[in-house]
Amino acid sequence: MALGDIVEIDGRTVLVLGQEVDVDKGQPDAGNALVHRVDDTLFLVDTGVTNEFRAALIRAIERVGPWHKLVLLTTHGHVDHIGNNDLPDELASTKDITVEHYVPVHDLPQMVDPLHYWKATFDRVVGVTPWPAPPGLVANKVVSLFQPLRPFGRTTRAFEELPLERFAVGAQRLTGWSFAGGAVRVIRTQGHCRGHVVVFFRDAELLHVGDEGNGGCGVMQDSDQLKLQSILRRWSRKAPCSG
């Protein structure tokens, strides 16, 4: 499977596959994205990065049927998940649709200044493993791979601007935010990085975990590791996962 390949989950849900990073080849990683339609509302979870991935997102969006509203849900602010966050605005310029975009408030600083975030991250592990250059130079090299980087759109706002809800998913009592009458639920987890959320799609019985279970990148310096352990333990037996 390659960058931009589309995996159909059901007639209104598709997964768009990303790729692993390869710094030597100048290749950024790209997080998987999920497209899911609820009636006339399209939900897009994360937007990866690169123009090639953007084109794949457009193809995926065209596969899930008619819709008139697009809601972009950003799981977290890492650069491999936010590069095409202006895509809803592009679609709105050519279609008669409405657009909303939500991000975790705790990840806004790293979305505004990813270089500072990654330098701070690399500073924490200097001396643990050999480094080819000082952390600042490494951070600059890594962030430079993720181009074009468009983390914000005209409608970007924080999830936390919405009323925090308590709801049940099966036997679990959770906090977060609901959309489409509860068909889509965004759950605070914060185990991979400080703002991370996961998204549950009720009708597809699917949990999109983003990077919460990402062994390759693991937990970041700003994460809540206790939340990571408790959330994944509770969810592991509840629903199929994508990420």
C-alpha positions in Angstrom: 0.0 0.0 0.0 1.2 3.5 -0.9 0.6 7.1 0.1 -3.0 8.1 -0.9 -4.3 4.6 -1.3 -8.0 4.4 -0.3 -9.4 1.6 1.9 -13.2 1.3 1.8 -14.6 0.5 5.2 -18.3 0.8 4.2 -20.3 2.7 1.6 -19.9 6.0 3.4 -16.6 5.5 5.2 -13.1 5.3 3.7 -9.5 5.5 5.1 -6.8 7.3 3.2 -3.4 5.8 3.9 -0.4 7.9 4.8 3.3 7.0 4.7 6.4 6.7 7.0 9.0 9.4 7.2 12.3 9.0 5.5 14.5 12.0 6.3 17.4 10.9 4.1 15.1 10.8 1.0 13.4 14.1 2.0 10.1 12.2 2.5 7.7 13.4 5.2 5.4 11.0 7.0 1.7 11.6 6.5 -0.9 10.5 9.0 -3.9 8.4 7.8 -7.1 10.4 7.3 -10.7 9.1 7.6 -13.7 10.3 5.6 -17.2 9.5 6.9 -20.6 10.7 5.8 -23.6 11.1 8.1 -26.7 12.0 6.1 -25.7 15.3 4.3 -22.7 16.0 6.5 -19.2 14.9 5.6 -16.7 14.3 8.4 -13.0 14.5 7.6 -10.5 13.4 10.3 -7.0 14.9 9.7 -5.6 15.9 6.4 -2.0 14.5 6.2 0.5 16.5 4.3 1.8 17.0 0.7 -0.1 17.9 -2.5 -0.3 14.2 -3.4 -2.1 13.4 -0.2 -4.4 16.3 -0.8 -5.4 14.9 -4.2 -6.1 11.5 -2.6 -8.4 13.2 0.0 -10.4 14.8 -2.8 -10.8 11.4 -4.4 -11.9 9.9 -1.2 -14.4 12.6 -0.5 -16.0 12.1 -3.9 -16.6 8.4 -3.1 -18.9 8.7 -0.1 -22.0 10.2 -1.7 -23.7 13.6 -1.7 -23.2 16.0 1.2 -23.7 19.7 1.8 -21.7 20.3 5.0 -18.1 19.5 5.8 -16.7 19.2 9.3 -12.9 18.8 9.7 -11.8 17.2 13.0 -8.1 17.5 13.8 -6.9 14.8 16.2 -3.8 16.7 17.2 -1.4 19.3 16.0 1.6 17.3 14.7 2.7 18.4 11.2 2.0 15.1 9.5 -1.7 15.5 10.3 -2.5 19.1 9.5 -0.8 20.0 6.2 -3.9 20.3 4.2 -6.3 21.9 6.7 -7.2 24.6 4.3 -8.8 21.9 2.0 -12.3 22.6 3.2 -11.9 26.3 2.2 -10.8 25.2 -1.3 -13.9 22.9 -1.7 -16.2 25.7 -0.4 -14.9 28.0 -3.1 -16.3 25.8 -5.8 -19.2 24.0 -4.1 -22.3 25.3 -2.3 -21.3 23.9 1.1 -20.8 25.0 4.7 -17.6 24.3 6.5 -16.5 23.8 10.1 -13.0 23.0 11.5 -12.1 22.0 15.1 -8.7 21.5 16.7 -7.6 20.7 20.3 -6.9 23.9 22.1 -3.7 22.6 23.7 -2.1 21.9 20.3 -2.7 25.4 18.9 0.8 26.6 19.9 2.6 23.9 18.1 0.4 24.4 15.0 1.4 28.1 15.0 5.1 27.4 15.6 6.0 23.8 14.9 9.7 24.5 14.8 9.7 25.6 18.5 7.7 22.5 19.4 10.0 20.0 17.7 13.2 21.7 19.0 11.8 21.4 22.6 11.0 17.7 21.9 14.4 16.9 20.6 16.1 18.9 23.4 14.6 16.4 25.8 16.3 13.4 24.3 19.8 14.8 23.6 22.3 12.4 25.1 20.0 9.4 25.0 20.9 8.6 21.4 23.5 9.8 18.9 22.4 13.0 17.0 23.7 14.1 13.6 23.4 17.8 14.5 22.2 20.0 17.3 18.5 19.7 18.1 17.6 23.1 16.6 19.1 22.1 13.2 17.5 18.7 13.3 14.1 20.3 14.1 14.5 22.7 11.2 15.4 19.9 8.8 12.4 17.8 9.9 9.8 20.5 9.8 11.1 21.6 6.4 10.0 18.3 5.0 6.3 19.0 5.7 5.5 21.4 2.8 3.2 22.9 1.9 2.0 23.2 5.5 -1.4 24.9 5.9 -2.6 24.1 9.4 -5.5 26.6 9.6 -8.6 27.5 7.6 -11.1 30.3 7.7 -13.4 28.5 10.2 -10.8 27.0 12.5 -11.8 27.0 16.2 -11.0 24.9 19.3 -13.1 21.9 20.4 -13.0 23.5 23.8 -15.2 26.4 22.6 -18.0 23.9 22.5 -19.7 22.8 25.7 -17.9 19.8 27.2 -20.2 16.8 27.3 -20.3 13.6 29.3 -21.7 10.7 27.4 -21.8 6.9 27.3 -20.3 4.7 24.6 -21.3 1.2 25.5 -20.4 0.8 29.2 -17.9 3.6 29.1 -18.5 7.0 30.5 -16.4 9.6 28.7 -16.0 13.3 28.1 -15.7 15.2 24.8 -17.9 16.6 22.1 -20.7 15.2 20.0 -21.6 15.9 16.4 -24.5 14.9 14.1 -26.8 14.0 17.0 -24.2 11.7 18.6 -23.3 9.8 15.4 -19.8 11.2 15.8 -18.1 11.7 19.1 -14.7 13.3 19.8 -13.1 11.9 23.0 -10.3 13.5 24.9 -7.3 11.2 25.4 -4.2 13.3 25.4 -1.8 10.3 25.6 0.3 10.9 22.4 0.5 14.6 22.9 -1.2 17.2 25.1 -4.2 17.9 23.0 -4.8 14.5 21.3 -8.4 13.3 20.7 -9.8 10.2 19.2 -13.0 10.0 17.1 -15.8 7.4 17.5 -18.2 6.8 14.6 -21.3 5.2 16.0 -22.9 3.9 12.8 -19.7 2.4 11.4 -18.7 1.1 14.9 -15.3 2.5 14.3 -12.8 4.2 16.5 -10.2 6.4 14.7 -7.3 6.6 17.2 -5.0 8.9 15.2 -1.5 8.5 16.8 -2.6 7.4 20.3 -1.3 3.9 19.7 1.6 5.1 17.5 4.6 2.9 18.6 6.9 4.5 16.0 6.6 8.0 17.4 5.3 7.0 20.9 4.3 9.4 23.6 5.6 13.0 23.3 7.1 15.2 25.9 3.8 17.1 26.4 1.6 14.0 26.7 -0.4 12.4 29.5 0.8 8.8 29.6 -1.7 7.8 32.3 -4.5 8.8 30.0 -3.0 6.9 27.1 -2.9 3.7 29.1 -6.4 4.0 30.6 -8.1 5.0 27.3 -6.6 2.4 25.1 -7.2 -0.3 27.8 -10.8 0.6 28.0 -11.3 0.8 24.2 -9.3 -2.2 23.0 -12.3 -4.5 23.4 -15.0 -2.1 22.3 -14.5 -1.2 18.6 -12.3 -1.8 15.5 -9.7 0.9 15.3 -8.1 2.9 12.5 -5.3 5.4 12.7 
